Amino acid sequence: MTDFLLELLSEEIPARMQEKASADLARLFTEELAKAGIKPESITSYVTPRRLALIAHGLPLATAAVSEETKGPKVGAPPQALEGFLRKTGLTQDQLVERDGIYFAIVEKPGRETAQVLSEAIPAIIRAFPWPKSMRWGTASASTGSLRWVRPLQGIVALLGDEIVPVEIDGLTSGAATVGHRFHHPGVITIGSAADYVEKLRACHVIVDPAERRDMIRSRAAELAAAAGLSVIPDEGLVAENAGLTEWPVPLLGHFDPGFLEVPREVIQLTLRTNQKYFVLNDKEGKLAPAFICTANITAKDGGAAIVAGNGKVLAARLSDAKFFWEQDLKVPLEGYLPKLEAMLFYEGMGTLRAKADRIADLAGWIANAYFPERDPETARRAGLLAKADLATAMVGEFPELQGIMGGYYAEKTGEKPGTVSALQQQYVPAVEGCIPACVALADRIDTLVAFFARGIKPTGSKDPFALRRAALQTIQTILANGTRMELGATIDQARVGLGVEIDSAELLDFFADRLKVQQREAGIRHDLIDAVFALGGEDDLVRLLARVKALQAFVETEDGRNLLAGYKRAANILKKEGGVPTGASAIPDYTPEAAESALIAALDAAEPKAAAAIEAEDFAAAMSALASLRGPIDAFFETVTVNDSESSKRNTRLALLEKIRVAVHNVADFSNIEG
């Protein structure tokens, strides 16, 4: 058994593609070798900006010889069947083996050298590689059949033990030579075997293990920050990105003019993190520090001073632009940006953002008045009107990720009420908290959903280009976070009126029901119980609905609940089989009822009003308790009473009694939707 090294050297691989590419290489390699019956003991994968590599541990030097047996036709079968089998196997009739009246073809396949298998597998892997984006290059790129790779492929190292595996693809041949760090060691390195690959490259300033590069960045950044009395804001995504940009990562600490801290924190963080790939730092009080950590790809002779100075200049230019946008935007009150929304479309055929702002204002005021009567609806209206105004500012034009956040800052600076400021800041948060912010967020999301559903634009399968599922989910999250007793159907109708459109409200409510099931699944709530409550109709208060569902789940998981469900389903099945209750039939017997029959009638007469009163009081646990009292009488009824009696009066009365059971249970939930 021996180890195999494969390295594919290229120009820079985008950082975002590296992790998946490394996994894809290991997967494709395993699949190709499996076709020849070879399975490595394990695979170690490596990736840097310039190379994809793996080491396959424990490969045999050759595959074992195998004997393949193929079953053929029966002896004496029609000649055509035998001829077809011979063509398929490439044998003659005298080479077949007869066993139990059946022909068998036995083909002895000799083993193959693993090096030969690898020589064929590697070009297949390279040609089949699933890069999200790839390119052709050089003179061969004129042909559509030429090699494609993420960036020009420059070299292949293929070593089985210490022997080169011959590989050729589009004029590129394998060898044992690679290159080190682009600046520290640009010359050729000869790899002896898989065993010395990692350390030889380390000696040439290349860390091939991305996890090790991440650790280097994380630990050194923390050391630099601590030495300056600062702390790094944790950002694993940025750690991974910097590791994907460097082969020899060297974090460096730099500073910027404290005057830039006049700009909102989020602007500075976005500039550092997104535009420059720098780590953001806090001081000891948790405030933003005028400092940054960049990651160089070189150990500089001057300790990195020139690199830090260069990065500082680029950052200063970026922050100067941001400060200019901030100061210019503040020259106009937030309301002054509303006219600019006239030139910005919400969506083709759905009017402008200015029109949407008016709709959000009206609906937010209506929601506040209907569901938050203790709050000022005019504040909700004002917040709704200004919600999209920052989309017309220079800052949001440059940094779209800051929409809403900047609106909150501008509203605060121009003296808007705290409720308005909070509403603008939170409008894109999944679960918005607070009365005024909730009014605005709900108005915005419900208006969007109604607008798209009215145009017949709905999510299909995995496609949801306008994030309507997310809008519905965030509506649910906001309602539940605030305990808002909203009649969702009425709110949808109000949004419809504001838009001046027609819509099937029931369809949109079903869409919300589906999102609620997804959202509650993580909380352990059964989807069939949500269906059971929604099926009653007329229930669109999500807070009340969920309280009922939770009480129902607690009940059906008890022995009483399981037995009552079984009794209900038995009653429902009998009613279905008999075609329902005959017209005019009554659950009040005109004959002397059996004891179990009388007990069930009495239990229903007692339980129905108790359950109804409990539901009216929204004491759903008490409603379930009232239903639980029916469990014993129903069991006894089915054990001792014959429903399908030969006397039609008894049969009809007992069917009516079963219908009464069904109706009593349906006052709480539609048990026909409950599984089990």
N, C-alpha and C positions, 0 to 999 in steps of 0.2 A: 504494500500500500504506500502511496506517496501523495504529495500535495501538488496542486496545480495553481499557478498564478496567471491571472489575466488582467492586463491593464490596457485601457483604451484612452490614449492621450489625444486631447483636442484643444482648440481655442476655448475661451471662457464659456462655461456652462452657467446659465442664469441660476442664481441662488434658489429661486422658488421651485426649480425643476429638479434639484439635486436629490432630495430625499426619495422621491418617487422613482427617479431613474435608477438609483442604487437598488431599490427593491425590485424593480423590473428586470435588471440585469441578473440578479440572483434567481428570480422566477424563471426567466427564459432559459438560463443556463441549466437549471434543474430539469426543466421540461425536455430540452433537447437531448440531454444525456439519458433521461429515462427512456427515450425511444430506442436506445441501444442497450437498455437493461443495466445502466450504470447509475448508482446512487451514492453521492458523496456522504461521508459521515457527518459533515457539517460544512457550512459556508460562512465565511467572514467577509463582510462587504465594506468597502471604503469609497469615499467620494470627496473630491476637492473641486475648486473652480475649473481645474484643467484636466481632471482625469476621473474616470470610473474604473474601479478595480474590485476584484474579488479573489479570495483564496479558497479553493475547494479542497477540504481536508479529507484524507483517506480514500484516494481513488485507486482502484486496481490498475495494474499496468496493461491488462487485457481483459476482455469479456470472456465469460465461460462459453464453451461450445454447448449448443442446445439442439434438442431433437424436437421438431415440430410435427404434430400428428393432426391430419385433417380428415374428418369423416366424409365418406363419399356415398354413392348410391348402393342399393342392395345388389347382391349378385343376381344376375338375371334381369336387371332393370333394362328398360328400353335402351337401345344403342345410343340414341341421342343424349341421354342422361350421362352415360359413361364417357362419351366423347367430350362433352362439356366439362366434366370433372378433370379429364386428362389435360385439356387445354388450360384450365385454371391452374393446375399444379405443375404443368410442364413435364410430366412423367409419361411413361408408356405403361400399357396394361400389365406387362410382366414385372414392373417395378412396384405395383400396388401390393398391399398386404391384405389377405382375406381373413376376417375374424367374425365368427358367429353370423355368417352369411352377409357380411357387409364389407365393402372395400374401404381401405384406409390408405392415405398417402403419408408416408413418413419421410421427412426431409431432414437430413443432418446438416446443421449450420455450424461451421467452425467459428471459434472465437475471433474477435478482432482486437487489434492493438488499440488501447485507449487513445494514444496519440493520433491515430487515424480518425477515430470518432470525433475528437476535438477539432481536428483540421476541418472537418465538414460542418461541425456544429457552430463554430465561432462566426463564419460568414453569414450563416442563417440567422444567428442572433442579431448581428449588426443590421442586416437588411430588414429584419422584422421589428426593430426597436420602436416602441410607441411614444416617440417624443411628441409633446403637445404642438410644438412648432419645430420644423427642421428646414434644412437648406441644401442646395447643391453648390458646388464650387469648382473653380478651375475650368480647363478646356472641356472636360467631360460633362460639365453641367449643361451643355447644349442638348444632351440626350436625356429624355425623360426616364430612361432606364438606369441612369447613373446613380451612384450612391448618395443617400441623404443622411445627414446627421445634424445634431442641434447646432453645431459650429464645425468648421472644417476638421475632419479627423486627421491626426498627424502621425500617430504611431500606435503599434500594437505590440505589447509584451505578452508572450505566451510560453510559459515554462512548466513542463511536467517534470518534477524533480529539478535536476539541473540541465535538462535537455530542452532545446527550443522546439516547440510544436510548429511545424510549417503551416502558415496561414497566408492566403493571398486574397485580396479583395480590391478590385478597381485599381490595380497597380501598387497597392500598399501591402507590404509584406511584414510578417512578424519577426521579432528578434528578441534580444535580451536587454536592449538599450532603451532608456527613457531619459528624461531631463529633470533637473532639480528646480529650485526656486528661480523664477524669472530673472531676479536681480542678484540674489545672493549666490546662486550656483546655476547659471544658464547652460553650462556645458552638459555633455552626455554622461550618464551614469550607467554602468553595466550591472545588472541584477544577476546574482548567482543562482538564486532559487527563491521560492516563496518565503523561506525562513528568514532571509535577510532583507526582504523588500521594505518593511516598515522602518527598520532602523537605518538602512542606507539612505532612504529619502529624508528621514529626520536629520541625519548628518548633513544633508544638503538643503536644510531649512524648509522642508515640506512635512507637515503633519497630515497624514492621510486619513486619520480617524476623525470624522466630524464631531463626535462626542468629546474627544480630547480637545479639539479647537474650541468648542463651546465652553468647556470647563476653564480653559486658559483665559478666555475673554471674561467670563463671569467672575472668576477669582481675582484677576488683575484689576478689573474695573472697580471691584469692591475695595481692594487695597489702596488704589489711588484716591478714591473718594474719602475713605476713612482718614488717610494721611492729611487730607485738606479739611477735615472736620465736617464732611458732607456724607450723604448716602445716595446710592443709586436707586432710582425708581425701578422696581423689578419689571422686566420686559423680556420674556423668554422668546417672543417672536423676533425681537431685534437681535438678541443673542444669536439665534439660529441664522438670521440674515447676514450678520457680520461674519459668522463662521463660514457661510457660503460664499463670501466675497474674498476670503483670504486663505492662503496656504500656510502662512506663518504669522498669526494674529498678534499684534502688539498694541494694546490699549494705551491711549495717551490722554492726559488731562489738559484741557484748555479753558479759557475764560472769555466772557464777552462783557461789553459795557453794561453796567447795572442800570443805566438809563432806559434800556430796552424793557426792563421789568414793569414799566408803566403800561405796556401792552398786556392784555389779558393772558393769563397763564396758559390757557388752551392753545392760543396762537403760537406762543413760544415753543410749547411742547410739540405741536404739530410740525413746526418748522424744523426743529432739531431731529425729531424721530423720523418723520416721513420724508422730508426733503433731503436731509443730510445723513440719515442713518446714525445719528449720535445718540448716546445715552443721556437722559435728563437727570439732573441732580437736585436734591433738596438740602436745605440747611438743617441745623439741629432743631429748629422750631417747625419743621415740616413745610416751610415756605420754599418757593422755587429759588434756586441759587443761580447766580450769573456765571455758570460754568457748564462744561460739557465733557463727555468722553467720546473720542473718536477711535476707530480701530484701524491702525496702519497695517500694511502687508509687508513690513520690512523693519529690521532693527537698524535704525539710522545712526550714523556716526556721531551726530550732535545730540543724541538722546531723544530725537523727535521734535526738537524746537522748531525747525523749519516747517515740518509737517503741521504742527499745531498752529503756527502762525498763518500758514496758507489756508487751513480749514477755518481759522478764526476770521480771516478776511471774507471768505465766501459766506460764512454765517452772518457776519455784520451786514453784508449787502442784503441778504434775505430778510433779516430782522428790520433793516432800515425800510424796506418795502412794506413790511407788515405794519410798522409804526406809522408810516405815511398813510396807509389805508385806514388805520384806526383814527387818526386825527382828521382825515378828510371826511370819513363817515359821520363823525360826531358833530360836524358843522351843520348837519341837517337833522331835525328831530325824526324819530322813527316813522312817525305818521307821514312825513314828507316823502317817504319812498313809495307810498301806496300808488301814486300815479304811474310810476315806472312798471308796476305789475300789469298795467293795461297792455303792455307790449310783450308780456310773457304768457305763453299758453300753458294751461293746466294739462290738457291733452287735446289732441285734434278732435274737434267737434264737441268739446266739453267746456268751451269758453276760456277766459283768461284767468290768471291767478288773482287778478283784482276781483273778478266775480266770485271766485272761490273764497276769497277773504270775506266778502260780504255774507256768503252762505255760512261760513264757519261762525261768523259773529252772530247771525240770527239764530242758528241752531244751538250754539253755546249758551246764548241768553235763554232760549226756550228750555234747555236741559236744566240750567240753574234754577229757573222758576218752577219747573215741574218736580225736580228731584232734590234740590238743595234750597228749599224755601228760606232757610235762615241766612243765605248768602245774597249779595247784591247781584242781580242778573246783569246790571249795566257794566259791572267790572268784568264779568265773563264775556259780554259782548265786545268790550274794548280789547280784551286780550285776544279774542278770536279775530278781530279785525286786523290786529298788528302781527298775528302769528307768522305770516309769510312775508312780512315787509323786509326782513333782513336779506331775503333772496335778491333784492335789488341793490344791496350794498357792495362796495368794492371788495371788502374783506371776504365776504362769502363767495363773491365771484372768483376770488383767488383760492380760497379754501372752502370748497363746498361742504366738507365734513363738519364745518362749524355752524351750519344753519341751525337756527334755534338758540344755540349757545350765545352767538353774537347778538341775536335779537334781545336776549335777556340783558346783556351788558348795556346795549344801547338804550333799552327801555329804562333801566335803572339810572343811567346817566342823565336822561331827559325827564326824570321825575315821575315816571309812571308808578302806579300803586304796586306794593309788594306782591299782591296776588297776580297781577299782570306779568310782572317780572318772572315769577316762579313758573307761570303757565308757559311763557315763551321758552324758558330754559329746559323745561321738562317735556316739551311736546313730542320729542322723538324717543323718549324713554319708553321701554316696553310696558311697564306697569306704573302709570303716572299716579302720584299721590297728592292729595289736597283737593278741596272742592273746585276752586277756579281752574287749576291746571287740568283736573279730570274733565271738567265741562268742555274745555277747548280741545283736548286730545280726543275725547269721544266724538265731538262734533266733526272734527277733521277726518277721522277714520271712517265714521259711518257715512259721511258725505261721499268720501272716495268710493266706498263699497257700493253704495246705491248708484253712483254715477256710472261705474263700470258695468254693474249687473244690468242696469237699464239699457245699456248699449249691447248687451249680450256678450260682453268680454268677461270671461270667467276662467278660473284655473282649470286645466285639463291634464289629467295624469300627473306627470312630474313637471309640467310647464306652468309657471306662474310668473310671467315677466313683470307684472305690476305689483307683485308681493301682496296680493289680496288675502292670501291665507295668513300672512303675518299681520296684516291690518286687523283681521277678525280676531286673531289670537290676542293681539295687544289690546283690543277693545275688551275682550273677556277679562284679561289680566287686570286692566284698570278698573272695571266694574267690581271685580272680586276684591281687589286691594283696598278699595274705598267702601266696600259694603253697600254700594249704590243700589237702591231698590228701583231700578229702571225697568219700565215696560219697553222691552226692546222693539216689539212690533210697532208700538205707537211712535217711537223715536225714528224708526225707519220710514214710517209714513210721513213724519214731519220733514225728514230730509228729502223725501220724494217730492213733496210740495215745493220745497225750496228750489229744487232742481227743475221743477216743471216737467217731470217725466212719469211714465208708468212703469211699474215694477211688480213682479210677483213676490210679495213680502214673505210668503210661506217658503219660497225657494231660498231666499236669503237667510231666513231663520233656520232652515235645515243646514245651510252652510255653517252657520254659527254652532249648531248642534254638533256637527262633525268636528269642528275645531275644539269645542269644549271636551269632546271625548279624547282627543289627542292630548289636550292640555292636562286633563285629569288622570290620564293613564299613568303618568309619572307619579302621581300622588296615590296610586293604588286603587282608584275608583273604577269600577267595572263599567264598560261601555254599554252593556245591555241594560243596565239599570238606568243610565241616562236616557236611553231609548224608551224605557218603560214609563218614565215620567213625561218625556216630551210627547209620547203617543197620546196622552190624555187630551192634548190640545189646549190652547188658551194659556199655557204656562210659558211666559217669556221673561219672567223675573229670574235672572240667573242666580241671584243670591238665595232666593227661596227655593228654586229648583234644586240647587246643589245641597241645601240643607235637607230637603226631602230625600234626595238620592243617598246621602250619607246615612240617614236613618234607615232607609230601605236596605242598604247594604249590610248594616249591622244586624238587621232583622233576618234577612234571608240566609245569613251565615249561622243562625242558631238552629237548634233542632226543631223548634216550633215553626220557624220560618220555612225550613226545607219541607216539613210535612204539610204545611198549609199550601205551599207552591205545588206539591204533588197532588193534593186534594183539589186545588183550583184547576190544574191541568186535566185531571180526570173528569171533573164537571164540564169543562170546556169541550173535551173530546166527545163526551156523551151528547152534549147539545149540538155539536157539529154533525155527528152521525145521525141524529134524529131530525136534523133540519131546523133546529131551534125550538122555541116554545110555540105551541099552537095558539092561534088567535083566540083571545078571550080567556085563556087559561090563567088561573090565580094560584098564588102560593099558599092561600088559606084553604085548608082541606074542608070538603063537604062530607067527609067520612071520618071515622075515628082513627086518628093517625097512630102509627106505631110510636113506641117510647122514644127511640132515637130521632124519629122525625119531629116529634114535639120538642125535644131538647134542642135540635138544630134551629127550629123556628124561633124559639125563645132566645137562643144565643144570638141569632141574626138581629132580632128586634132590639136586643140590648147593645150589640156591638156597633151597628150602623150609626146611631145618633152619637155615640161616644167618639167614633172615628171621625165623623163629619165635624163635630165640635172641635176636636183636637186639630184637624186640618185648618179650620177657620182661624184658630188661635195660633197656627203655625207651630204647634207642638207635635212635630212629626214622630217623635219617639212614643208619645202617648197614643198616636193613631196606630202605630205598629203594635203597641201593646193591646189595643182594642181588637185588632185583627187576630192577634195570638190567641185570644179567648175562643176563637172559632175552630182552632185546630182539633181539639178533642171531639166536639160534636160532629164535625165533618167526618173524622175518622170513623166514629161510631155509626154514622148514617150509612156510609158506604159498606161497612161490615155487616150490617143487619137489615138494611132496607133494599128492596128490589125496585130500582127506578123504572125499568121497562116492564111494569106490571101488566098483566093481561087485561085488567080493568082500565079503560081509557081515562076515566076521571082521576084515578090514582096516578097513572102515568103522566098525565098532563100537569097535575098539581106538583108532582115531584120534579118534572122538568122546569116548571116555573120556580121551584125552590132552588134548583141549581143555577138558574139565571139570576136569582136574588143573591146567591153566593158570588157569582161573577161580578155583578154590579157593585156589591159591597166592597169587594177587593179593588175594583177599578176606581173607586173613589180615592184610593191612595196611589195606585200605579197600575199600568196595564201589564198584568202578570204574564200575558201571552208573549211579551218581548223578553222575558227573563229566561236565561239559559239554565238548564238543569232539570 
